[in-house]
Amino acid sequence: MAKELHTHSEETAKGLEKCVAVAELLLEKLRGMQTDIQPHTDPVDKTMLRLKRQQVLRPTEVALLYGIPTGTLKQLRYYKKGPEFFQRGKGQPIYYTHDAILSYLKGMPLKERLEQELGGEFAALANWNGPDDDEE
């Protein structure tokens, strides 16, 4: 039994020596590599961060950031029911502030918010009567 332990410890020591040698080789190769590798950042994440920092947003940016379609924003402006916006003159670009969008969304009933965000999916959910409805 003592001989078996001795054999195993010699094999273990040889295995460790090999591991250390491989680790040293890898470290040498890594030191030789470029160190200015930049982490990958998603362009969508960058865009969203930029939009959150902007003071004012165009309708397409509101759609990206808050999920309100541009067509919905246009209808809301027409019926004077949507978030506050400003325009420098007729035919000029339309702008929204984050506060205007957020206060509009906070004042909107939950059902209306869900309809706006989910569209037709919400209509299907609203008409669903529970698990018994699936069995018919």
N, C-alpha and C positions, 0 to 999 in steps of 0.2 A: 504494500500500500504506500509506503514511504517513497518507493521508487516511482510509482505512478504520479504522485504529487510533484516529485522532482522533475519528471518529464513534462508534466503540464506547465509548470512554472517556467521551464526553459522555453517551451513553445510560446507561452504567453509573452515572455520577454522578447523573443525574436519577432513576434507579431507586432508588439509595441514599437520596437526599433524600426520596423518597416513603415508603420503608420507615421512615426516622427519624421522619417526620411521623406515620405510623400508630402507631408504637411510643409516641410521646409522647402521642397521644390515648388509647391503651389504658392507659398509666400514670396519666393523669388520672382515667379512669373507675375504675380499680382503687383509687386513693386515696380516691375518694368512696364506695366500697362498704364494707360492714361488715367489720371485721377479726376479729370474735369467732366466726368459723366453726369449729365443732368437727369434728375428723376422725371419720369414720364408724367405729363399733365394733360388731361383731357381738354381739348379746345372748347367743348361745351361747358365744362366747369369754369374755364377762364371767362367765357362770355357771360355766364350767369353771375359771376363775381363782379364783373365790370358793370353789368346792368344794375346790380344791387347798390353799387357805389354812385351811379349817376343820379343827378338831382332831378332831371326830367326824363320822361320816356315817350317814345313814339308809339303809336298803336301796335305795330308789329313787335316791339320790345315788351309791351304790356302782355301781349299774347304769349310770348315766350316765357316770361317771368311769372305771370299770374294765371295763365291758362284761360284767359278770356279771349275768345276768337275776335279777330279784327272786324268781322262782319257784325258780331254782336255789339261791339263798341260803336260801330257806325250807326246801328239801329237805335242804340241807347242815346246817342247824341241827337239823332233826328227827333226822337220822342221826348227829349230833355229829361231823361230818367236815369241816366248813368252817372258815373263818377265825374266830378268836375274836371274840366279841361280848359286849356287856353290856346288861343290862336292869334298870331300877330295881326292878321288881316284876312279878308276873304281869299281863299285859294292858297293860303299859307299852310305850312305843316301844323299838325295838331300835336299837342303835348299834354302829358298827364304827370302828376307828381305821385310819389309813392304813398304819401299821406292820403291823397284823394282816392286812390285805388283801394287802400286798406280800409278807410272809413266807409267807402261804398260797400265793400265786401262784408264788413262787420255789421252794417245795417241791414243787409239782405237776409231774409228768412232762410233757414237751413235748406228747405225743400228747393227753393229757387237757386241757391248756390250749387246744390247737387245736380239739378237739371242743367245748369250752365256748364258744370265741369264734366258731367258724364253723358249729357245729351240723350240719345236714344236708349242707352244702357239704363239710365235712371227710369225712363218710362217703363221698361220691362220690369225693373225691380219694384217700382211703385204699384204695378198691377199684380204682382205676385202675392198670393195669399198664404204662403208657407209651404212646407213639404207636402201637404195633402194636395196642393194644386198641381204638383208634378205628376201625380199618379193618374190623372184623368186622361 
